[in-house]
């Protein structure tokens, strides 16, 4: 890739070039079958890029080939970036993980909690204890997504535009609307995926006195030379932006979000730290490599190494996995043997999880079938990019974990 230097010989970082070639064939099968518009994989080990390939069409209608500098929607891969932002403030003594969210956003002091669902009516009860910053980082706050369910609470979220869409208003305004709606459950009771990380973006604004986009730009993106990561697409990058597709009937590809008419192309008012960022392979690899490097990339340090280790530790009560927290399956992946840290999933037991990786691997992915993970034991980061909604369409992440792991020979 441009500016992602390939290892001359993958064997120098203990990986087999022949075995890495199996990833070529794997990506080609998906693209040639029309299941993915394109696919891109980058594997870095010991700080050196051992594998970097892309295949397919960036735009099916025009036939434009995918390029390695394509700008795409990373959706929920925004979440680890937001977690890093909060942990930077944590390192500076500006917040504690057990701080009530209401310390920064007072409206959350009186948020009700669902106690029962009687058709169109929700029965609620008061909070038994406050929502904390830790609850937001670990998705145990009780906040959900409105767009992905059909229940009464999901409908309320959707009607009140509380999923932090690009044009939903400011973070402050969305958080005020959100705080008036009930939580799905008492904080800490279960693991429930939702808009928790988006609320952290507003907390960053309150503490820093900056808009969330400016904080990320000044404190993370500029120091790491992430030149193409933003919430709204600059007009001069339009030629590198790619469409997003959704899985249609018979595994066909239908348009989900375009280019010039994209919701990310103009008028973005809500800086969603949970799913709003655009980025490139080069930029996200730099972010992932910062984490693999214990919070530093080259001479630039974003977090301390102990903070990164803390982030990548299981923070579920009693050290249980997510299946025990009410989430046995998520997307296409079983959550047996998988815990959750601060903004990332954590492998507790590879055999229990039935995935070929290492204990301690931490990861996350995005709605458009993107994924990244870091394997500290193997000193390796892996990045997969495409643009297909939903991410549960195919077992891409599980398959790529096998392909990456089987290529390690030393």
N, C-alpha and C positions, 0 to 999 in steps of 0.2 A: 504494500500500500504506500501511497505517497506519505512520507514522514512516519510510517510504521515500518521500521527497518526489519526485513526478514533475515533470519539466521542463514548464513551461507550453507551451513550443514546443521540440520536439526540435531544430529548426533552430539554436537558440542554441548547441548543442554540436556542430554540424556533422553532424547526422543527419536523415534524411528521415522525417517522420511517416508519410507515405504508404507508404514502403518498410518502415518498422517494422511497419506494419499487416499485412504479409505473415506476421509471426510469429503473429498472432491466428489466421489461417486455418490455418497449419501446426499449431498446438496443437489447434485444433478438429478437424482431420482425424484425429489420433490418438485423441482422447477420444471423438468421435462414432462412430468405428469400433470402440470398445470395446477398443482396444489399450493405452490408458493409463487409469487411473482418473481422473487429473487431471494438469494441467501448469501450471507457473509459471515465468515468465522475468523476470529483472531485468537491465537493461543500464545501466551507469553510465559516463559519459564526462566527462572533465575535472571529476570530483567531483560531477557532477549526474546524477540518475537520468533517463535519456532514455526508458526504457520499463519498465513494470511491469504485468504482467497475470497473472491466474490463471483457469483454467477447469476444470470437471469436478466430480466427486463425491468428497469425502474418504472417505466410507464408502458403498460400493455397496449394502450390505444395507439401510441405513437411509435412503439417499438424501440424506444430509447433504452440503451443498455445501462445496466447499473454501473456506477463508478464508485471507486473506493472513498471518494470525498462526499458522497450523498448525504444530505441533511434529512433526517427522519424523526418521527415521533417516538420518543422512548417511553411515553406514558409512565407507568409505575416505577420504572427505573429512575424516575425523578426522586423517589422516596429515600433511597440511601444518601443522595446528595443533601436533602433536607435534614436527615438525621445527623449528617456530618456538621451542618450549619449549627444545629442546636448543641451538639457536643463541643463545638468551638466556644460557644457562650458558657457552657458548663465548665470547661477548662479555665475560663476567665473568672469563675466565681460569681457569675451573673444570674445563675439559677441553679436549683437542685432538682434531681429527678423526682423527689417526693413533694415538690412544690405543687399546690393546687393550681389548676389551670385558671381558676377565677382570680388568682393573684395578678394575672396579666390580662385576662378577658373577664371582667366582672360578671357578665351575663351568664357564665357557666356555673355560678354559685347555686342557682335555683333550677337547673335543668331537671325536668321530670324523667322518670324511668318507667318503661312499659311493665305493667303487672299482669296484663291480660288483654286478649284481642277478641272482641265480640263483633265480628263482621266489620262494619264501617266505623265502629267506635273502639277507641283504645282506652283501657283502664290504666291509670298511672299511679305511681307512688313516689315519694320523695327520695332523693339520694340518701343512701345510708352512710356514705363517706365520699369525700370529694374526688372528682376526676383529677389525676395528677399528670405531670409531664411524662412519667414512666408509662402510664396507661396509654398515652398517645403514641409513644415510641414503639410500644409492643402490641398495638391493636387490641388492647383489652379494655378500652374506654367505654364500649357500648355504642359508639358511633358507627354507622353503616354507610353503604352506598344506596342511593335511591334508584339508579338506572338498571340494576341487575336483579331485581326481584319484583314480585307481584303482590306483596302483602300491603296491609294498611299503612304501616310505617314507611315502607319504600315509596308508596304513593305520596305521602306527605312530604318526604324528602324531594321527590321529583316536582311536586306542585310548587314548592318553595325555593326551587333552584339552589339546593344546598350541596350539589356534587362538585362545586368549584370549577364549573366550565369556564372556558376562556372569556366569555362575555357575560358572566353571571354577576358582575359588580366587583367591588374591591374585596380584599380579604377581610377587612373590618366589617363590611356590610354582610357578607355571607356568614361569617362567624356569629353575628348577632341573630340572623335568621335561624341558624342551626341551633343555637343555644336554647331557643324557645321550643324546639321540638323534642320529643322524648328520646331517651337512649333505648337501645334494644334490650339492654340488661344492665344490672348494677356493675359499676367499674370493677374490673379484676375478676369477674365471674367466668368469663369465657374469652376465647380469641375470636374476634369478629372483624373481618376485613372491611375497611371503610375509609372515611375521610379524616381519620385521626391525624395523619401526617400533614394534611393541609392546614389544620389548626396550628400545628407547630410553626408553619410559615408566618402566621399572624403573630405568634409569640416572638419570633425573631424580629419582626417589625417593631413591636412594642419595646423590646429591650434595646435594640440598636438605634432606634429613631430613624431608620432608613426603610424605604420600600424593600420588599423581599427580593425583587429582581436586582436591585442595586447592591444589596448585601452580597448576594451570590456572585455577582460580577466582580466586585472589589475584593472579596475575601477568599473566593474559591476559584472562579473561572480565570480571572486575569493572572493570579499567581501560578496556576497550573498550565497556563497558555492554552486554555480551552477556548479557542477563538470562534467556534461555531455552535455554542450552546446558549440558548435563550428561550424565552416564552413566546415572543412574537418574531416572526421571520423578517429580517431586514430585506427591503426590496432588492438590494444588490445581490442577494443569495438565492433569488427565486429560481434561477436556472439549475441549482443543485438540489432543490427540494423535490421529494418524490411523493406520489400518491399513496394512499393507504387503501387496502382492499379488505373485503369481508368474505368469509366462506359462504358460497351460495349452494343451491341445489346441485347434486351430483358432484360436489367438491369443486364447482366452478368458482371464479373470482368475480365479485361484484364491487363496484365503487363504494367506498366508505367515507373517505375525505379526500378532496382533490388537492390541487396546487394553488392556482390563483384564487380559487373560491374557498380555500381551506379556512377553518375557524381559527387557525394559527397565523394566517397571513396578514391580518390587520384587525385593529379594534380590540386587542386583548387587554382586559381590565383586571382580570383575576389571575394572579401569579400562583398557580396551583403547584405547590411543592409535592403533592401526591401524584400528579400525573400530567403536568402541563408543559414539560420541557421538550425542546427539539435539540438534537445533537448529531454528532457524527461518530464513526468508528474510532477515528484518531482521538477525538476529545474524550470519549468515554473510556477508551483504553488508558488514557492518562489518569483519569479519576480512579479506575480500578487499580492501576499500578501504584498510585499513591497509597491506597489501602494495603495492597500487598507489601509495600515497603514500610509498613508500620506507621503510616501517616505522613510520609515524606516521599517526594519525587525529585530526585537530584538534590539540589541545594534548597529546595522549597519544602518547608514543613507546614502542614495544615493541622495535624493532630499529633499528640504524643503517642508513642507506641503502646503504652499501657491503656490509653483510651480506646485505641483501635481494638485491642484484645478484649476489653470490656464490652465494646459494641458488639463483637462477634461471639459473645458468650450467651448461653441460654438464660433468658430472664423469666421463663415461665415459672409459676409458683411451684416450689418443691422440685424443680428440675425436670418436670414432666414434658412429654412431647405434645405436639399440637392436637393429635388425636384425642389425648386425655383432656384437652381444653375445648372439646366440642367441634374440632375441625379435622375429621378423618381423611378428607380428600380436598384438595384445592387445585383449581384448573385441571390439568391432566395428571397431577402428581399426588400420590399417597403421602399423608403427613404422619404416618407411623414412623417413629424414629427420627423425626424432625422437630427441633425446637425453634424458638424465635428469640433473637437478640434485640438490639436497638435499631430498628429499621431494616433488618436483614433476617432471613431464615438461617438456621444453623443445623448441620448434620450432627446428631447425637450418636447414632449407631447405624453405619452403612448397611449392615446385614439386616437389621430390623426394617430399615427404610427400603431395602431391596434396590439399592442404587450403587453402582460401581464408582465410589469416590472415597474420600478420607473423612474420618471423624474430625469435626471442626471446620469443614468447608462451610463458607457462608455465601449467601447469594440473594438475588431477587430478579424478577423479570417484569415485562410490560404487557399490556393488553394486546399489542400488535405482534405477539409471539416472539418478542425480544427477550434476551436473558444474559446475565453475567454471573460468574461465580469466582471465588478466590479459594484456593486450596493451600492453606499455610503449610501443611505437611509436605506437599510436593513443590512449594514455592512457585505456584502457577496461577495465572488468571486466564479465564476463558470468556470470550464475548461472542454472542450470536445475535445477528440483526436480520430483520426482514420487516414486512409491513402487512400482516394478516390478522384480522380480528375474527373470532376471539382467540385468545392464546391457548384455549383448550382444544383447538381444532385437531392437533396431531401431537404425538408424544415426542416432540422435537427435543425438549430439554433432557429428558431421560436418555434418549438415543445419543445425543451429543456427549453426555457425560461418559458413556461407555466408549465412544470413539476417541475422546480426548485421553481417557485413562489408559486404554489399551495401547496407546502409542508411546507411553512412558516405558523406557527400557533400562534406565539407570537412574 
